Amino acid sequence: MAQEAWQKSSFSGGGDSDDCVELAARQDALLLRESDESDAVITATGAGLAALIRHLRP
């Protein structure tokens, strides 16, 4: 996998702790990972990620 530019989710608390979700974009997909499990990456389409967020929001 190419070196991705990971960005911390704005929904993850402040500071530099390891308790956050990070996102990266590739030309063909969006990538998600938990910062403390950086080797476990979920690949999603934009529509798939939007559906997941809608499902998870209270």
C-alpha positions as CSV (number, residue, x, y, z in Angstrom):
1,M,0.0,0.0,0.0
2,A,1.3,3.5,-0.9
3,Q,2.1,5.9,1.9
4,E,-1.2,7.5,2.7
5,A,-1.8,11.0,4.2
6,W,-3.9,10.1,7.3
7,Q,-6.1,12.8,9.0
8,K,-7.6,12.5,12.4
9,S,-11.3,12.6,12.5
10,S,-12.9,15.8,13.9
11,F,-15.1,13.6,16.0
12,S,-12.1,12.1,17.9
13,G,-11.3,14.1,21.0
14,G,-8.6,16.7,21.2
15,G,-4.9,16.2,21.9
16,D,-2.5,13.6,20.5
17,S,-3.9,10.5,22.2
18,D,-4.2,7.2,20.5
19,D,-8.0,7.2,20.9
20,C,-9.1,8.4,17.5
21,V,-10.3,7.4,14.1
22,E,-8.1,8.4,11.1
23,L,-9.1,8.8,7.5
24,A,-7.2,8.9,4.2
25,A,-8.2,9.2,0.6
26,R,-7.0,7.3,-2.4
27,Q,-8.1,7.9,-5.9
28,D,-10.4,4.9,-5.8
29,A,-11.4,4.6,-2.1
30,L,-11.5,6.1,1.4
31,L,-9.5,4.4,4.1
32,L,-10.3,4.3,7.8
33,R,-8.3,3.0,10.8
34,E,-8.2,3.2,14.5
35,S,-5.0,5.1,15.5
36,D,-3.9,2.4,18.0
37,E,-4.5,-0.4,15.4
38,S,-2.9,1.3,12.4
39,D,-2.4,-2.0,10.5
40,A,-6.1,-2.7,10.5
41,V,-7.5,-0.6,7.6
42,I,-11.1,-0.6,6.3
43,T,-11.6,0.4,2.7
44,A,-14.9,2.1,1.7
45,T,-16.4,4.0,-1.1
46,G,-17.7,7.5,-0.4
47,A,-21.3,6.3,-0.5
48,G,-20.5,3.3,1.7
49,L,-18.8,5.6,4.3
50,A,-21.7,8.0,4.3
51,A,-24.1,5.1,4.9
52,L,-22.0,3.8,7.8
53,I,-21.9,7.3,9.4
54,R,-25.7,7.7,9.0
55,H,-26.2,4.3,10.6
56,L,-23.9,5.0,13.5
57,R,-25.1,8.5,14.4
58,P,-27.7,8.6,17.2
